[in-house]
Every structure is written in structure tokens, then in C-alpha cells.
Amino acid sequence: MPFKLFQNGNILTAQEVQEYMMNQQMMVFASEAARDASITSPTEGMFVFLKDAERLTVFRNSAWRNF
């Protein structure tokens, strides 16, 4: 499935939500502390970008790891 860039104000169809948004999520947090406070039960394969460290992390094998 190709990547789709959504803009503010776009009206999304149910099909777009299912096809694109469910597969294209990237959460952005200010820091590890902010991430950990917000995500109390991460799931395997979850990606998160940390602004302060300018780093992409992934949850693998029960821990956050640098990607």
C-alpha cells in the first residue's frame, strides 16, 4: 500500500482510515519520559519518534530500542 500524506482539514472516508491511517501511524513525543507517561502498555512493533533526542524508537522484546 502506498504512503499517503494527510493535511489538516482533509475529510477522510472510512476506507481511507482503514487502508492508510491504521497502517501509517507515527507517534511523536517530546521525550522518553513523555512517551512512557502516555504509553503504559506498548505493543510489539510500535514506533515512536522522540523530539529531544531526534531518535526513532521501536518496542521490541518488551523494551524500547533505538531503530
PDB file of N, H, CA, C and O in Angstrom:
ATOM      1  N   MET A   1       0.838  -1.171   0.000  1.00  0.00           N
ATOM      2  CA  MET A   1       0.000   0.000   0.000  1.00  0.00           C
ATOM      3  C   MET A   1       0.890   1.244   0.000  1.00  0.00           C
ATOM      4  O   MET A   1       1.832   1.319   0.789  1.00  0.00           O
ATOM      5  N   PRO A   2       0.617   2.204  -0.853  1.00  0.00           N
ATOM      6  CA  PRO A   2       1.431   3.411  -0.897  1.00  0.00           C
ATOM      7  C   PRO A   2       1.207   4.280   0.335  1.00  0.00           C
ATOM      8  O   PRO A   2       0.186   4.170   1.014  1.00  0.00           O
ATOM      9  N   PHE A   3       2.172   5.139   0.610  1.00  0.00           N
ATOM     10  H   PHE A   3       3.002   5.229   0.058  1.00  0.00           H
ATOM     11  CA  PHE A   3       2.079   6.095   1.715  1.00  0.00           C
ATOM     12  C   PHE A   3       1.181   7.234   1.283  1.00  0.00           C
ATOM     13  O   PHE A   3       1.214   7.645   0.123  1.00  0.00           O
ATOM     14  N   LYS A   4       0.376   7.752   2.202  1.00  0.00           N
ATOM     15  H   LYS A   4       0.349   7.419   3.145  1.00  0.00           H
ATOM     16  CA  LYS A   4      -0.486   8.882   1.888  1.00  0.00           C
ATOM     17  C   LYS A   4      -0.283   9.950   2.943  1.00  0.00           C
ATOM     18  O   LYS A   4      -0.348   9.657   4.137  1.00  0.00           O
ATOM     19  N   LEU A   5      -0.037  11.184   2.526  1.00  0.00           N
ATOM     20  H   LEU A   5       0.016  11.422   1.556  1.00  0.00           H
ATOM     21  CA  LEU A   5       0.151  12.303   3.429  1.00  0.00           C
ATOM     22  C   LEU A   5      -1.180  13.018   3.599  1.00  0.00           C
ATOM     23  O   LEU A   5      -1.769  13.493   2.628  1.00  0.00           O
ATOM     24  N   PHE A   6      -1.646  13.090   4.831  1.00  0.00           N
ATOM     25  H   PHE A   6      -1.168  12.703   5.619  1.00  0.00           H
ATOM     26  CA  PHE A   6      -2.908  13.758   5.134  1.00  0.00           C
ATOM     27  C   PHE A   6      -2.627  15.189   5.565  1.00  0.00           C
ATOM     28  O   PHE A   6      -1.631  15.450   6.240  1.00  0.00           O
ATOM     29  N   GLN A   7      -3.480  16.099   5.189  1.00  0.00           N
ATOM     30  H   GLN A   7      -4.289  15.887   4.641  1.00  0.00           H
ATOM     31  CA  GLN A   7      -3.353  17.513   5.547  1.00  0.00           C
ATOM     32  C   GLN A   7      -4.481  17.906   6.493  1.00  0.00           C
ATOM     33  O   GLN A   7      -5.554  17.302   6.481  1.00  0.00           O
ATOM     34  N   ASN A   8      -4.227  18.927   7.313  1.00  0.00           N
ATOM     35  H   ASN A   8      -3.356  19.417   7.322  1.00  0.00           H
ATOM     36  CA  ASN A   8      -5.286  19.453   8.177  1.00  0.00           C
ATOM     37  C   ASN A   8      -6.477  19.863   7.333  1.00  0.00           C
ATOM     38  O   ASN A   8      -6.321  20.493   6.287  1.00  0.00           O
ATOM     39  N   GLY A   9      -7.659  19.505   7.787  1.00  0.00           N
ATOM     40  H   GLY A   9      -7.786  18.993   8.637  1.00  0.00           H
ATOM     41  CA  GLY A   9      -8.875  19.868   7.080  1.00  0.00           C
ATOM     42  C   GLY A   9      -9.352  18.836   6.071  1.00  0.00           C
ATOM     43  O   GLY A   9     -10.462  18.963   5.553  1.00  0.00           O
ATOM     44  N   ASN A  10      -8.547  17.813   5.772  1.00  0.00           N
ATOM     45  H   ASN A  10      -7.646  17.709   6.192  1.00  0.00           H
ATOM     46  CA  ASN A  10      -8.986  16.757   4.861  1.00  0.00           C
ATOM     47  C   ASN A  10     -10.182  16.023   5.451  1.00  0.00           C
ATOM     48  O   ASN A  10     -10.235  15.780   6.657  1.00  0.00           O
ATOM     49  N   ILE A  11     -11.110  15.683   4.626  1.00  0.00           N
ATOM     50  H   ILE A  11     -11.067  15.881   3.647  1.00  0.00           H
ATOM     51  CA  ILE A  11     -12.231  14.843   5.037  1.00  0.00           C
ATOM     52  C   ILE A  11     -11.882  13.419   4.644  1.00  0.00           C
ATOM     53  O   ILE A  11     -11.682  13.125   3.465  1.00  0.00           O
ATOM     54  N   LEU A  12     -11.811  12.541   5.626  1.00  0.00           N
ATOM     55  H   LEU A  12     -11.973  12.780   6.583  1.00  0.00           H
ATOM     56  CA  LEU A  12     -11.405  11.161   5.377  1.00  0.00           C
ATOM     57  C   LEU A  12     -12.610  10.249   5.266  1.00  0.00           C
ATOM     58  O   LEU A  12     -13.582  10.386   6.009  1.00  0.00           O
ATOM     59  N   THR A  13     -12.537   9.325   4.337  1.00  0.00           N
ATOM     60  H   THR A  13     -11.748   9.213   3.732  1.00  0.00           H
ATOM     61  CA  THR A  13     -13.571   8.310   4.221  1.00  0.00           C
ATOM     62  C   THR A  13     -13.224   7.151   5.150  1.00  0.00           C
ATOM     63  O   THR A  13     -12.083   7.029   5.596  1.00  0.00           O
ATOM     64  N   ALA A  14     -14.186   6.318   5.435  1.00  0.00           N
ATOM     65  H   ALA A  14     -15.112   6.417   5.072  1.00  0.00           H
ATOM     66  CA  ALA A  14     -13.937   5.137   6.269  1.00  0.00           C
ATOM     67  C   ALA A  14     -12.886   4.248   5.611  1.00  0.00           C
ATOM     68  O   ALA A  14     -12.051   3.662   6.299  1.00  0.00           O
ATOM     69  N   GLN A  15     -12.922   4.146   4.309  1.00  0.00           N
ATOM     70  H   GLN A  15     -13.601   4.622   3.749  1.00  0.00           H
ATOM     71  CA  GLN A  15     -11.947   3.325   3.585  1.00  0.00           C
ATOM     72  C   GLN A  15     -10.538   3.871   3.761  1.00  0.00           C
ATOM     73  O   GLN A  15      -9.604   3.089   3.937  1.00  0.00           O
ATOM     74  N   GLU A  16     -10.351   5.199   3.719  1.00  0.00           N
ATOM     75  H   GLU A  16     -11.110   5.834   3.575  1.00  0.00           H
ATOM     76  CA  GLU A  16      -9.026   5.786   3.917  1.00  0.00           C
ATOM     77  C   GLU A  16      -8.503   5.525   5.331  1.00  0.00           C
ATOM     78  O   GLU A  16      -7.316   5.266   5.526  1.00  0.00           O
ATOM     79  N   VAL A  17      -9.391   5.596   6.296  1.00  0.00           N
ATOM     80  H   VAL A  17     -10.355   5.806   6.137  1.00  0.00           H
ATOM     81  CA  VAL A  17      -8.978   5.308   7.671  1.00  0.00           C
ATOM     82  C   VAL A  17      -8.498   3.867   7.774  1.00  0.00           C
ATOM     83  O   VAL A  17      -7.457   3.602   8.376  1.00  0.00           O
ATOM     84  N   GLN A  18      -9.228   2.953   7.205  1.00  0.00           N
ATOM     85  H   GLN A  18     -10.074   3.167   6.716  1.00  0.00           H
ATOM     86  CA  GLN A  18      -8.863   1.539   7.266  1.00  0.00           C
ATOM     87  C   GLN A  18      -7.605   1.231   6.466  1.00  0.00           C
ATOM     88  O   GLN A  18      -6.756   0.470   6.930  1.00  0.00           O
ATOM     89  N   GLU A  19      -7.469   1.801   5.287  1.00  0.00           N
ATOM     90  H   GLU A  19      -8.159   2.419   4.911  1.00  0.00           H
ATOM     91  CA  GLU A  19      -6.360   1.453   4.411  1.00  0.00           C
ATOM     92  C   GLU A  19      -5.069   2.193   4.723  1.00  0.00           C
ATOM     93  O   GLU A  19      -3.984   1.627   4.583  1.00  0.00           O
ATOM     94  N   TYR A  20      -5.168   3.440   5.140  1.00  0.00           N
ATOM     95  H   TYR A  20      -6.049   3.900   5.253  1.00  0.00           H
ATOM     96  CA  TYR A  20      -3.963   4.238   5.331  1.00  0.00           C
ATOM     97  C   TYR A  20      -3.657   4.508   6.799  1.00  0.00           C
ATOM     98  O   TYR A  20      -2.583   4.156   7.288  1.00  0.00           O
ATOM     99  N   MET A  21      -4.586   5.123   7.490  1.00  0.00           N
ATOM    100  H   MET A  21      -5.458   5.409   7.093  1.00  0.00           H
ATOM    101  CA  MET A  21      -4.295   5.575   8.847  1.00  0.00           C
ATOM    102  C   MET A  21      -3.990   4.435   9.806  1.00  0.00           C
ATOM    103  O   MET A  21      -3.164   4.600  10.704  1.00  0.00           O
ATOM    104  N   MET A  22      -4.623   3.302   9.643  1.00  0.00           N
ATOM    105  H   MET A  22      -5.294   3.168   8.914  1.00  0.00           H
ATOM    106  CA  MET A  22      -4.374   2.181  10.542  1.00  0.00           C
ATOM    107  C   MET A  22      -2.965   1.617  10.347  1.00  0.00           C
ATOM    108  O   MET A  22      -2.432   0.957  11.239  1.00  0.00           O
ATOM    109  N   ASN A  23      -2.366   1.875   9.190  1.00  0.00           N
ATOM    110  H   ASN A  23      -2.799   2.411   8.466  1.00  0.00           H
ATOM    111  CA  ASN A  23      -1.038   1.342   8.891  1.00  0.00           C
ATOM    112  C   ASN A  23       0.064   2.398   8.865  1.00  0.00           C
ATOM    113  O   ASN A  23       1.230   2.051   8.675  1.00  0.00           O
ATOM    114  N   GLN A  24      -0.268   3.670   9.049  1.00  0.00           N
ATOM    115  H   GLN A  24      -1.215   3.952   9.203  1.00  0.00           H
ATOM    116  CA  GLN A  24       0.703   4.748   8.906  1.00  0.00           C
ATOM    117  C   GLN A  24       0.804   5.609  10.153  1.00  0.00           C
ATOM    118  O   GLN A  24       0.889   6.832  10.038  1.00  0.00           O
ATOM    119  N   GLN A  25       0.798   5.043  11.287  1.00  0.00           N
ATOM    120  H   GLN A  25       0.729   4.050  11.381  1.00  0.00           H
ATOM    121  CA  GLN A  25       0.830   5.863  12.490  1.00  0.00           C
ATOM    122  C   GLN A  25       2.244   6.038  13.007  1.00  0.00           C
ATOM    123  O   GLN A  25       3.009   5.078  13.101  1.00  0.00           O
ATOM    124  N   MET A  26       2.577   7.254  13.335  1.00  0.00           N
ATOM    125  H   MET A  26       1.955   8.034  13.258  1.00  0.00           H
ATOM    126  CA  MET A  26       3.856   7.556  13.978  1.00  0.00           C
ATOM    127  C   MET A  26       3.554   8.533  15.099  1.00  0.00           C
ATOM    128  O   MET A  26       3.161   9.673  14.851  1.00  0.00           O
ATOM    129  N   MET A  27       3.737   8.091  16.310  1.00  0.00           N
ATOM    130  H   MET A  27       4.057   7.165  16.511  1.00  0.00           H
ATOM    131  CA  MET A  27       3.524   8.969  17.450  1.00  0.00           C
ATOM    132  C   MET A  27       4.803   9.750  17.709  1.00  0.00           C
ATOM    133  O   MET A  27       5.905   9.219  17.574  1.00  0.00           O
ATOM    134  N   VAL A  28       4.645  11.016  18.083  1.00  0.00           N
ATOM    135  H   VAL A  28       3.750  11.447  18.193  1.00  0.00           H
ATOM    136  CA  VAL A  28       5.776  11.888  18.351  1.00  0.00           C
ATOM    137  C   VAL A  28       5.645  12.407  19.779  1.00  0.00           C
ATOM    138  O   VAL A  28       4.598  12.919  20.176  1.00  0.00           O
ATOM    139  N   PHE A  29       6.737  12.265  20.549  1.00  0.00           N
ATOM    140  H   PHE A  29       7.587  11.849  20.226  1.00  0.00           H
ATOM    141  CA  PHE A  29       6.747  12.718  21.935  1.00  0.00           C
ATOM    142  C   PHE A  29       7.943  13.620  22.162  1.00  0.00           C
ATOM    143  O   PHE A  29       8.949  13.522  21.459  1.00  0.00           O
ATOM    144  N   ALA A  30       7.831  14.499  23.146  1.00  0.00           N
ATOM    145  H   ALA A  30       7.014  14.579  23.717  1.00  0.00           H
ATOM    146  CA  ALA A  30       8.911  15.423  23.474  1.00  0.00           C
ATOM    147  C   ALA A  30      10.124  14.694  24.034  1.00  0.00           C
ATOM    148  O   ALA A  30      11.259  15.105  23.795  1.00  0.00           O
ATOM    149  N   SER A  31       9.894  13.614  24.780  1.00  0.00           N
ATOM    150  H   SER A  31       8.971  13.280  24.975  1.00  0.00           H
ATOM    151  CA  SER A  31      10.993  12.918  25.449  1.00  0.00           C
ATOM    152  C   SER A  31      10.582  11.489  25.798  1.00  0.00           C
ATOM    153  O   SER A  31       9.425  11.104  25.626  1.00  0.00           O
ATOM    154  N   GLU A  32      11.546  10.706  26.292  1.00  0.00           N
ATOM    155  H   GLU A  32      12.486  11.018  26.431  1.00  0.00           H
ATOM    156  CA  GLU A  32      11.247   9.354  26.764  1.00  0.00           C
ATOM    157  C   GLU A  32      10.254   9.401  27.918  1.00  0.00           C
ATOM    158  O   GLU A  32       9.347   8.573  27.995  1.00  0.00           O
ATOM    159  N   ALA A  33      10.424  10.365  28.809  1.00  0.00           N
ATOM    160  H   ALA A  33      11.161  11.038  28.746  1.00  0.00           H
ATOM    161  CA  ALA A  33       9.520  10.483  29.962  1.00  0.00           C
ATOM    162  C   ALA A  33       8.081  10.731  29.503  1.00  0.00           C
ATOM    163  O   ALA A  33       7.143  10.145  30.044  1.00  0.00           O
ATOM    164  N   ALA A  34       7.913  11.597  28.509  1.00  0.00           N
ATOM    165  H   ALA A  34       8.675  12.073  28.069  1.00  0.00           H
ATOM    166  CA  ALA A  34       6.577  11.872  27.983  1.00  0.00           C
ATOM    167  C   ALA A  34       5.993  10.630  27.317  1.00  0.00           C
ATOM    168  O   ALA A  34       4.811  10.327  27.485  1.00  0.00           O
ATOM    169  N   ARG A  35       6.814   9.920  26.569  1.00  0.00           N
ATOM    170  H   ARG A  35       7.774  10.166  26.433  1.00  0.00           H
ATOM    171  CA  ARG A  35       6.369   8.675  25.931  1.00  0.00           C
ATOM    172  C   ARG A  35       5.916   7.664  26.961  1.00  0.00           C
ATOM    173  O   ARG A  35       4.830   7.095  26.852  1.00  0.00           O
ATOM    174  N   ASP A  36       6.758   7.442  27.968  1.00  0.00           N
ATOM    175  H   ASP A  36       7.641   7.904  28.056  1.00  0.00           H
ATOM    176  CA  ASP A  36       6.450   6.431  28.977  1.00  0.00           C
ATOM    177  C   ASP A  36       5.230   6.790  29.810  1.00  0.00           C
ATOM    178  O   ASP A  36       4.501   5.903  30.256  1.00  0.00           O
ATOM    179  N   ALA A  37       5.001   8.073  30.023  1.00  0.00           N
ATOM    180  H   ALA A  37       5.593   8.794  29.661  1.00  0.00           H
ATOM    181  CA  ALA A  37       3.816   8.504  30.770  1.00  0.00           C
ATOM    182  C   ALA A  37       2.541   8.311  29.949  1.00  0.00           C
ATOM    183  O   ALA A  37       1.472   8.060  30.506  1.00  0.00           O
ATOM    184  N   SER A  38       2.656   8.430  28.630  1.00  0.00           N
ATOM    185  H   SER A  38       3.525   8.634  28.178  1.00  0.00           H
ATOM    186  CA  SER A  38       1.487   8.326  27.753  1.00  0.00           C
ATOM    187  C   SER A  38       1.183   6.905  27.309  1.00  0.00           C
ATOM    188  O   SER A  38       0.020   6.532  27.152  1.00  0.00           O
ATOM    189  N   ILE A  39       2.227   6.113  27.107  1.00  0.00           N
ATOM    190  H   ILE A  39       3.172   6.415  27.235  1.00  0.00           H
ATOM    191  CA  ILE A  39       2.037   4.745  26.622  1.00  0.00           C
ATOM    192  C   ILE A  39       2.386   3.793  27.763  1.00  0.00           C
ATOM    193  O   ILE A  39       3.551   3.464  27.985  1.00  0.00           O
ATOM    194  N   THR A  40       1.368   3.368  28.465  1.00  0.00           N
ATOM    195  H   THR A  40       0.421   3.635  28.284  1.00  0.00           H
ATOM    196  CA  THR A  40       1.604   2.494  29.616  1.00  0.00           C
ATOM    197  C   THR A  40       1.647   1.019  29.251  1.00  0.00           C
ATOM    198  O   THR A  40       2.173   0.205  30.010  1.00  0.00           O
ATOM    199  N   SER A  41       1.098   0.671  28.094  1.00  0.00           N
ATOM    200  H   SER A  41       0.671   1.332  27.478  1.00  0.00           H
ATOM    201  CA  SER A  41       1.106  -0.727  27.641  1.00  0.00           C
ATOM    202  C   SER A  41       1.480  -0.787  26.161  1.00  0.00           C
ATOM    203  O   SER A  41       0.619  -1.036  25.318  1.00  0.00           O
ATOM    204  N   PRO A  42       2.752  -0.563  25.838  1.00  0.00           N
ATOM    205  CA  PRO A  42       3.156  -0.596  24.427  1.00  0.00           C
ATOM    206  C   PRO A  42       2.994  -2.002  23.835  1.00  0.00           C
ATOM    207  O   PRO A  42       3.037  -3.007  24.544  1.00  0.00           O
ATOM    208  N   THR A  43       2.811  -2.035  22.530  1.00  0.00           N
ATOM    209  H   THR A  43       2.777  -1.218  21.954  1.00  0.00           H
ATOM    210  CA  THR A  43       2.675  -3.314  21.841  1.00  0.00           C
ATOM    211  C   THR A  43       3.892  -3.552  20.946  1.00  0.00           C
ATOM    212  O   THR A  43       4.541  -2.612  20.486  1.00  0.00           O
ATOM    213  N   GLU A  44       4.172  -4.794  20.720  1.00  0.00           N
ATOM    214  H   GLU A  44       3.645  -5.557  21.093  1.00  0.00           H
ATOM    215  CA  GLU A  44       5.316  -5.211  19.898  1.00  0.00           C
ATOM    216  C   GLU A  44       5.250  -4.550  18.520  1.00  0.00           C
ATOM    217  O   GLU A  44       4.222  -4.610  17.845  1.00  0.00           O
ATOM    218  N   GLY A  45       6.358  -3.917  18.108  1.00  0.00           N
ATOM    219  H   GLY A  45       7.192  -3.869  18.657  1.00  0.00           H
ATOM    220  CA  GLY A  45       6.440  -3.300  16.792  1.00  0.00           C
ATOM    221  C   GLY A  45       6.002  -1.848  16.741  1.00  0.00           C
ATOM    222  O   GLY A  45       6.021  -1.243  15.669  1.00  0.00           O
ATOM    223  N   MET A  46       5.607  -1.271  17.869  1.00  0.00           N
ATOM    224  H   MET A  46       5.592  -1.762  18.740  1.00  0.00           H
ATOM    225  CA  MET A  46       5.152   0.114  17.907  1.00  0.00           C
ATOM    226  C   MET A  46       6.348   1.054  17.698  1.00  0.00           C
ATOM    227  O   MET A  46       7.392   0.878  18.326  1.00  0.00           O
ATOM    228  N   PHE A  47       6.196   2.052  16.814  1.00  0.00           N
ATOM    229  H   PHE A  47       5.348   2.195  16.304  1.00  0.00           H
ATOM    230  CA  PHE A  47       7.243   3.044  16.553  1.00  0.00           C
ATOM    231  C   PHE A  47       6.880   4.378  17.195  1.00  0.00           C
ATOM    232  O   PHE A  47       5.715   4.775  17.208  1.00  0.00           O
ATOM    233  N   VAL A  48       7.891   5.067  17.727  1.00  0.00           N
ATOM    234  H   VAL A  48       8.838   4.745  17.716  1.00  0.00           H
ATOM    235  CA  VAL A  48       7.712   6.376  18.350  1.00  0.00           C
ATOM    236  C   VAL A  48       8.934   7.236  18.025  1.00  0.00           C
ATOM    237  O   VAL A  48      10.068   6.761  18.079  1.00  0.00           O
ATOM    238  N   PHE A  49       8.692   8.512  17.686  1.00  0.00           N
ATOM    239  H   PHE A  49       7.771   8.899  17.641  1.00  0.00           H
ATOM    240  CA  PHE A  49       9.788   9.453  17.473  1.00  0.00           C
ATOM    241  C   PHE A  49       9.920  10.334  18.698  1.00  0.00           C
ATOM    242  O   PHE A  49       8.927  10.860  19.201  1.00  0.00           O
ATOM    243  N   LEU A  50      11.168  10.501  19.191  1.00  0.00           N
ATOM    244  H   LEU A  50      11.974  10.074  18.783  1.00  0.00           H
ATOM    245  CA  LEU A  50      11.456  11.347  20.352  1.00  0.00           C
ATOM    246  C   LEU A  50      12.101  12.642  19.861  1.00  0.00           C
ATOM    247  O   LEU A  50      13.193  12.624  19.293  1.00  0.00           O
ATOM    248  N   LYS A  51      11.413  13.767  20.085  1.00  0.00           N
ATOM    249  H   LYS A  51      10.525  13.781  20.546  1.00  0.00           H
ATOM    250  CA  LYS A  51      11.892  15.056  19.584  1.00  0.00           C
ATOM    251  C   LYS A  51      13.205  15.494  20.211  1.00  0.00           C
ATOM    252  O   LYS A  51      14.110  15.940  19.507  1.00  0.00           O
ATOM    253  N   ASP A  52      13.318  15.371  21.544  1.00  0.00           N
ATOM    254  H   ASP A  52      12.582  15.009  22.116  1.00  0.00           H
ATOM    255  CA  ASP A  52      14.512  15.891  22.206  1.00  0.00           C
ATOM    256  C   ASP A  52      15.781  15.189  21.743  1.00  0.00           C
ATOM    257  O   ASP A  52      16.832  15.820  21.625  1.00  0.00           O
ATOM    258  N   ALA A  53      15.692  13.901  21.482  1.00  0.00           N
ATOM    259  H   ALA A  53      14.839  13.389  21.578  1.00  0.00           H
ATOM    260  CA  ALA A  53      16.862  13.126  21.047  1.00  0.00           C
ATOM    261  C   ALA A  53      16.928  12.976  19.534  1.00  0.00           C
ATOM    262  O   ALA A  53      17.905  12.448  19.002  1.00  0.00           O
ATOM    263  N   GLU A  54      15.881  13.445  18.831  1.00  0.00           N
ATOM    264  H   GLU A  54      15.088  13.874  19.263  1.00  0.00           H
ATOM    265  CA  GLU A  54      15.770  13.256  17.381  1.00  0.00           C
ATOM    266  C   GLU A  54      16.051  11.804  17.030  1.00  0.00           C
ATOM    267  O   GLU A  54      16.932  11.490  16.229  1.00  0.00           O
ATOM    268  N   ARG A  55      15.266  10.923  17.664  1.00  0.00           N
ATOM    269  H   ARG A  55      14.551  11.179  18.315  1.00  0.00           H
ATOM    270  CA  ARG A  55      15.522   9.486  17.544  1.00  0.00           C
ATOM    271  C   ARG A  55      14.212   8.725  17.356  1.00  0.00           C
ATOM    272  O   ARG A  55      13.199   9.032  17.985  1.00  0.00           O
ATOM    273  N   LEU A  56      14.257   7.743  16.491  1.00  0.00           N
ATOM    274  H   LEU A  56      15.080   7.494  15.981  1.00  0.00           H
ATOM    275  CA  LEU A  56      13.150   6.834  16.272  1.00  0.00           C
ATOM    276  C   LEU A  56      13.366   5.603  17.142  1.00  0.00           C
ATOM    277  O   LEU A  56      14.441   5.003  17.124  1.00  0.00           O
ATOM    278  N   THR A  57      12.344   5.231  17.900  1.00  0.00           N
ATOM    279  H   THR A  57      11.471   5.718  17.915  1.00  0.00           H
ATOM    280  CA  THR A  57      12.448   4.044  18.748  1.00  0.00           C
ATOM    281  C   THR A  57      11.346   3.060  18.378  1.00  0.00           C
ATOM    282  O   THR A  57      10.298   3.444  17.860  1.00  0.00           O
ATOM    283  N   VAL A  58      11.601   1.792  18.650  1.00  0.00           N
ATOM    284  H   VAL A  58      12.453   1.480  19.071  1.00  0.00           H
ATOM    285  CA  VAL A  58      10.636   0.733  18.367  1.00  0.00           C
ATOM    286  C   VAL A  58      10.538  -0.154  19.605  1.00  0.00           C
ATOM    287  O   VAL A  58      11.535  -0.392  20.288  1.00  0.00           O
ATOM    288  N   PHE A  59       9.337  -0.638  19.888  1.00  0.00           N
ATOM    289  H   PHE A  59       8.528  -0.444  19.334  1.00  0.00           H
ATOM    290  CA  PHE A  59       9.144  -1.519  21.035  1.00  0.00           C
ATOM    291  C   PHE A  59       9.331  -2.960  20.562  1.00  0.00           C
ATOM    292  O   PHE A  59       8.509  -3.487  19.812  1.00  0.00           O
ATOM    293  N   ARG A  60      10.418  -3.590  21.006  1.00  0.00           N
ATOM    294  H   ARG A  60      11.086  -3.162  21.615  1.00  0.00           H
ATOM    295  CA  ARG A  60      10.757  -4.963  20.620  1.00  0.00           C
ATOM    296  C   ARG A  60      11.200  -5.728  21.855  1.00  0.00           C
ATOM    297  O   ARG A  60      11.936  -5.208  22.694  1.00  0.00           O
ATOM    298  N   ASN A  61      10.742  -6.969  21.954  1.00  0.00           N
ATOM    299  H   ASN A  61      10.145  -7.391  21.272  1.00  0.00           H
ATOM    300  CA  ASN A  61      11.162  -7.856  23.049  1.00  0.00           C
ATOM    301  C   ASN A  61      10.997  -7.207  24.417  1.00  0.00           C
ATOM    302  O   ASN A  61      11.897  -7.267  25.254  1.00  0.00           O
ATOM    303  N   SER A  62       9.852  -6.594  24.636  1.00  0.00           N
ATOM    304  H   SER A  62       9.120  -6.545  23.956  1.00  0.00           H
ATOM    305  CA  SER A  62       9.470  -5.999  25.934  1.00  0.00           C
ATOM    306  C   SER A  62      10.271  -4.767  26.329  1.00  0.00           C
ATOM    307  O   SER A  62      10.328  -4.435  27.513  1.00  0.00           O
ATOM    308  N   ALA A  63      10.896  -4.075  25.369  1.00  0.00           N
ATOM    309  H   ALA A  63      10.850  -4.345  24.407  1.00  0.00           H
ATOM    310  CA  ALA A  63      11.658  -2.865  25.684  1.00  0.00           C
ATOM    311  C   ALA A  63      11.688  -1.897  24.492  1.00  0.00           C
ATOM    312  O   ALA A  63      11.572  -2.315  23.340  1.00  0.00           O
ATOM    313  N   TRP A  64      11.844  -0.602  24.785  1.00  0.00           N
ATOM    314  H   TRP A  64      11.938  -0.263  25.721  1.00  0.00           H
ATOM    315  CA  TRP A  64      12.045   0.393  23.727  1.00  0.00           C
ATOM    316  C   TRP A  64      13.488   0.337  23.266  1.00  0.00           C
ATOM    317  O   TRP A  64      14.405   0.352  24.087  1.00  0.00           O
ATOM    318  N   ARG A  65      13.695   0.273  21.977  1.00  0.00           N
ATOM    319  H   ARG A  65      12.950   0.260  21.309  1.00  0.00           H
ATOM    320  CA  ARG A  65      15.039   0.184  21.420  1.00  0.00           C
ATOM    321  C   ARG A  65      15.195   1.221  20.308  1.00  0.00           C
ATOM    322  O   ARG A  65      14.226   1.578  19.637  1.00  0.00           O
ATOM    323  N   ASN A  66      16.421   1.696  20.123  1.00  0.00           N
ATOM    324  H   ASN A  66      17.208   1.406  20.667  1.00  0.00           H
ATOM    325  CA  ASN A  66      16.696   2.629  19.027  1.00  0.00           C
ATOM    326  C   ASN A  66      16.529   1.897  17.712  1.00  0.00           C
ATOM    327  O   ASN A  66      16.881   0.724  17.584  1.00  0.00           O
ATOM    328  N   PHE A  67      15.988   2.605  16.743  1.00  0.00           N
ATOM    329  H   PHE A  67      15.702   3.558  16.847  1.00  0.00           H
ATOM    330  CA  PHE A  67      15.768   1.979  15.443  1.00  0.00           C
ATOM    331  C   PHE A  67      16.871   2.370  14.501  1.00  0.00           C
ATOM    332  O   PHE A  67      16.874   1.947  13.345  1.00  0.00           O
TER     333      PHE A  67
END
